[in-house]
Amino acid sequence: MAAAAEEAAAAAAAAAEGRVRAWAEGQAARGRRVALVTSGGTQVPLEARAVRFLENFSSGRRGAASAERLVAAGYGVCFLHRARSAFPWARVLPPPGPALLDALRLTPGPPPGVAADPAALPALLPALRDYRRATEDGALLAIEFTGLAEYLALLKAAARALAPFGSNVMFYLAAAVSDFYIPTSEMPEHKIQSSEGPLQITMKMVPKMLSPLVKEWAPEAFVISFKLETDPLILIDKSRQALEKYRHQVVVANILESRRTSVIIVTKDSQTPLSLSDEEIAQGMEIEEKIVSYLQGRHTAFIEKKV
């Protein structure tokens, strides 16, 4: 079973690599830069026939909001996202449940139909317009993942596909990726039984993908990682340690409680705080608008240095 799953994963990654390469060639022909945005959390199975999982929870809101802003800034966006996490422009919809049903109304026939209530979904029309424009223009390529292994394989495949486009490529690594996993060879085959008593598991460290991404898969690309901490006293040091270790260009550093209103952009020789004012929050502005605007400028400077 494990061998068959690995073969299927390899085939899916190869197919994704071909899709991304063909799409990126189209973006280059239009003169667009390309951004690979990763979004959402990974899932790690605890059994071979998995019933129980370790989840890195993430709604995917930051990745989806950033993808919207990048498309608006003229990038083609490959959106590598967790299945059923927030999706660009679709995030204006209520989650499945009464709120969504209440926002829809029946229309008389023939034939009968369903329509959205504009009063209940005021943001739907502009979001739908922007989504249609992006998809019809080929500016958005969406690829789903669920499990950790699937995410890692797809990230590698996409990076290899984008490598030929050099410094015009941005990697915007906003996904919440597990640090721990159980190798397939060490998993129990069947569901772990509660009758066996308290659960004790030993997990291995997940190999860090940032290092091969920067050094091997796409060495000319502009790479951005994210650092989330709960202790403000260690945030900048941790971010600088990551830059020193992996040799990429930018860390977007944020604290759990304030991540939606303020971040610090950390580079090798600078740290730039970005935040929303009370007025901007009241107007509905999102911090991702400022993040993308700032990083677009850094990406431009990066490209110019490469020329």
N, C-alpha and C positions, 0 to 999 in steps of 0.2 A: 504493500500500500504506500509506504514512504517513497519508494523508488518511482512509482507511478505519479505521485504528487509532485515530486521533484522534476520529472520530465514535463509534466503539464505546466509547471511554473516557468521552466526554461523556455518552452514554446511560447508562452504568453509574453515573456520578456522580449524574446526575439521579434515577435509580431509588433510589440509596442515600439521597439527600436526603429523598425521600418516605418511605422506610422509617424513617429516624431521626426525622423529624418526628412520624409517627404513633405510634411507640414512646414518644417523649418526652412526647407528650400523655397517654398512658396513665400514665406515671410521675407526671406532675403531678397527674392525677386521684386518684392514690393518696397524694399528699402527699409524694412522694419527691424528694430532690435527685437530680441527674444528674451523672455523671462520664464524660467521654470519656477513655479510657485508650488511648494509642498504645503499641505494643509490637513488638519485633523490629527487624530491620535491613532496609534498602532495597537493591534491586538495580538497577544501572545498566548497560544494554546497551552494548557497544562497536561493534556492527554492527546494521544494520537487520534482517537475517535473523539474529538473534543466536545465536551459539555461545559467545562470550566475554562475561564480565560483570565489573564492579567491584562487590564486595559490601561493605556495612557489616555486619560480623558482629555478631549479637546473638542469644543463645539465647531472649530474650524472658522469661526467668525473673522479672525484676523487675516487668515489666508484668503478668504472669499472677498473681504473688503479690499484687500491689497490688490487682488487680481482685477477687480473693477477699476481701481485707480490706475493700474499699469496699462490696461487697455485704453483708458481715456488719455493716457500720456503718450500713446502711439506705439506701445509694445504689442507684439504677438505674445500671448500667454499660454503656456502649457501648464494646465492646472492638475497636478497630481494630488488627488484628494481621497480622504477616507470616505467610503461609501456611506451615504446618508448623513454626512456632515454638512455644514453650511455651504451653499453653492452661490457663486456670483449672481447677483440680481435676484435669485429665487429666495434669498434670505429675507426679503420684505414680506413674504407670505407668513401667516401664522403657522405654527407647527400643527401636524395632523390632530384633529380633535374638534371640540365644539366651536372654537374661535374661527377655524377655517370654514367649517360648514355654515356658520352664521354669516360669513362674508360672501357666500354664494347665494344666488337666487335662481329659481326656475323661471324660464321664459316660455310663454305659450307657443304651441305649435300651429300648424304642423310644419316640421316635426318639433316636438318640445326640445328645449335645450337648457343649458346652464350658463349663467353670466356672473361675473364678479360685481359686487356692489361697490361702486366708486367711492362712496362715503366711508365704507368699512376698510377699503384698501387704497388709500390715497396715493401711496408710493408705487402701486403696481404698474400704472401706465408708463411712467418714465423708466422704470426698471425693465419692463418688457420691451420697450422701444430700444433701450441700450443693449439688451441681450440679443435682440434680433439683428441689430446693426453689427454687433461683434461676430455673431455666428455666420451671418450672410457674407461678411467680409473676410471670414476665415481667421479672425484674430484670436479665437479661443479654441484650444484643443483640450478636452477633459479626459483624464484617465483615472480610473478608480483603483483603490487598493483597500484591503481589510487587514490582513495579517502582516506582522513584522517582516517575515521572509519575502512576502509579495512586494511590500514597499521597497525593501532594499534592492531586490532584483530590478524593479521598475526604475528606481532612481539611477542605478548603474546603466541600464539600457538607455534611458533618456539622456544621461550625461554623455555617453559614447556617441549618440546620434547628434548631439548639439556641439560636440567638440570642434568640428571643422569650421564653425562659425566664429570661433575665437573670442575676442574681447567684446563682440557685440552681444554676447550671451550673459545674462544675469541669472544666478541661482539665488532664489529667495526662500530659504529653508525654514519655513514657519511651522512645519509639522511637529507634533509632540511624539517623539520616538522613544520607545522603551529602551532602557539601559540594560535590561535583564531578559534572559530567555532560557528555555530548556531545550537542549539539542534533541533532535528526533530520536536518536539512539538511546536517550535516557528517559524518554516519556513512557509512562504506562500506556498500554494499548487501549484499555477500557476506562470508563468513568471511575474516578476515584471514589471509593465507598466511605461514607461517613461512619459506618459501623466499625471501621478500622481504627477509629479514635482521632485525636487532634491531628491536623494536617501539618506536616513538616516537609518543606521542599527546599532544594538547593538549586539556585539558578546561576547560569554563567553570564559573564559580561558580554554584551553585544559588541562586536567589532565596530569601531568608529568609522563611519563612511566618509567623514569630512576630509580625512587625510588622503585617501586614494582619489577622491573627487578632485581635490586641489592639485595633487602631484601627478596623477596618472590619467584620469578619465577626461578631464576638461581643464588642462593646466593654464589656458589663456583666459578663462572666463572670470567674470566679476562675481565673487561669492559672498553672500550675506548669511550669517547664522543668527539665531536668537538665543538669548540667555535669560531665563526666568528664575528669580530667586525670591525668597521670603525675607532675607536679611539684607537690608540696604548696605550694611557695612562691608559686605564681601562682594557686592555686585560688580564693581569696576575691576577689582583685582581678578575675579573669575573671568571676566570678559577679556582682559588683557592676557591672561594665561592662555585662553583659547586662541587668541590671535598669534601669540608666540608659538604655540604648539602646532597649529594647523596651517599657519602662513596664508590665511585668506585675508580678505580686504576689510570686512565690516562685521561687527557684532551689534545687534540691536538689543540693548540691555533694558530689562524692565522688572519691576517689583509686582508681585501677585496682586496686591490690593489696588494698585494704581495703574495697572497695565493698559487700561482703556483710555486713560487721559494723559499719560506721560511716559516717555521712554528716554533713554540716553543712547545716542549713536556713538559707538566707540570704534576708533581706528587706531592704527599703529602710533600716530602722533597727535591724536585729538580726541576730545569727548564733547559732544554737542547735545545738550538737553533739548527735547522737543515736548511741548505740553499744550493742552487746550485751556483757554481762558474760560471763565464762567459764561461769558457771552457766547463764545464759540460752542460750548456744550449746549446752551439753551437754543442755539440755532440748528442743532443737530449735526454739527461737524464731527467727523470721526478722526481719531489720531492717525489712522492709516493714510489719510490725505496728506498730512505733513511728512510722515515717514517716506512715502513714495516720492513726493516732490523733492525732498532732500537727497534721497538715494539716486534719483534720476540725475541730479547734478553731479554727484560723486561718480556715477557710472560714466557720464560724459567726460569728466576729467581723466578717468582711468583709460578710456579709449584713446583720448588725445595723447596720453603718455606712450601708448603702444605704437602709435603711428610713426 
